[in-house]
Amino acid sequence: MTQPLLSLSALTKAYPGVVANDDVSLSIAPGEVHALLGENGAGKSTLVKMIYGLVKPDSGQMEINGTPFTPSEPRAARAAGVGMVFQHFSLFDAMSVAENIALGMEDAPKLSLLSDKITAVSEAYGLPLSPDRIVGNLSAGERQRVEIIRCLLQDPKLLIMDEPTSVLTPQEVEILFKTLRKLSAEGTAILYISHKLEEIRSLCDSATILRLGKVVGHCTPRETTARDMAEMMVGKLLQTPTRAPQTAGEVILRLTELKAPAPNAFGIALKGISLDLRAGEVLGIGGVAGNGQDELLAALSGERPVPRGMIEYKGEDIGPLSPTARRMRGVLAAPEERMGHAAAPDMSLVENAMLTGAQRQGLEQHGFLSWPAATQFAHAIIERFDVRTPGPQAAARSLSGGNLQKFVIGREVMQQPEVFVVNQPTWGVDASAAAAIRQALLDLSQAGAALIVISQDLDELMEISDRFAALNEGRLTEPRPALGITVEEIGLMMGGAHGMEVAHA
């Protein structure tokens, strides 16, 4: 047998109140594409952080090509041939591609020589990218190319990829997979983390499944169904979201030629968006990242007030109202960016529960905050949405991305909104948690709430939406019934080339 490129033996890492990795062992051969699967909080992130030198294991051994491997920092891991592309990009918008890549190199060459290298590598691996382009003008897929090329310039033996397709279009996913298959054929091992199990089945040679920090199984993805892998991850049968048939009620939210300028040089202007949203209805909005999703949510939530006559809720013009005033009326929102936008990283879960629930949940009286009531509210969110955390006093930043997402969505759902606008509700969460979140959204609509669900997961939108529309360059296509719509039609709508009426500025 071929000697493993990477071997992990009995790795253990504990934090106060939780064992993140418990006696984890696995090996990866040269050229192997190995999936690391597990529900949120299973220990995937901690494991790859130990491999990349960001976290030191409490016990256990690592080897690369049979040699002990104990990276004290990412620089040491990179020197040993380990590269990592993180889920959240670490790029400066105002700088060029070449300048961003130079910042991540130990001994960066002259910018002209580096630009030539970037062009050569990008063309060789089917990731076309101009080194002179400003990062702020790049799509999410192009930004990811910058991160990948930065790694490839280091000639890695092992490439770790954490949720690499979460912000990519289907076409960009295909380009990425061609690149990864080429790297694999050249002998580069790839450790691949994703909650998109059909992608795992298409790409990966083998998989290790973690649950509560322990290895609970291995499988060959091509020979295992997505449902079986999901059930191995969670240790129980997977529930499919269900919804009883119902008729939408009266129009509760009306947008009339909603316009808003771009918030910054790299943002998107909203251009004449009009729609009616009814009680009990779920409107799904799709689109490639960066086409106005964040700007639309900001306009609807009140983060960016708009002139009168554009947003009407139950007959009242709420365009100029603040987020708090809209929340008091029943219009709630949950943004895409969890850390720093939906939650304050260094605040506890109790404090984060207080941030948006103070008025609507009655957590303050006559200007005084009731921390016992906020603690009770945080406990209720944790219990109902199965948030894996040592307790409500834990800081938001201590949670895994998926668990923080469950907390943020739960915090808003439990405030019983009458209109709920959510961007990427299941981004980065495992199959079981995604099903639970979708069910919670459907339950809200069953109770009479009107929902706008913005997502890049088209399967998700088709599963829960009554009507579907697409955002393209700040314009929204005419919403149409989701039942019976084809993938080809969705693609045309997302590209802004659909033959239906499109709202223009």
Summary of the structure (lengths in Angstrom):
residues: 505
radius of gyration: 23.3
end to end distance: 63.6
largest distance: 71.8
contacts: 1722
relative contact order: 0.11
helix: 34%
strand: 25%
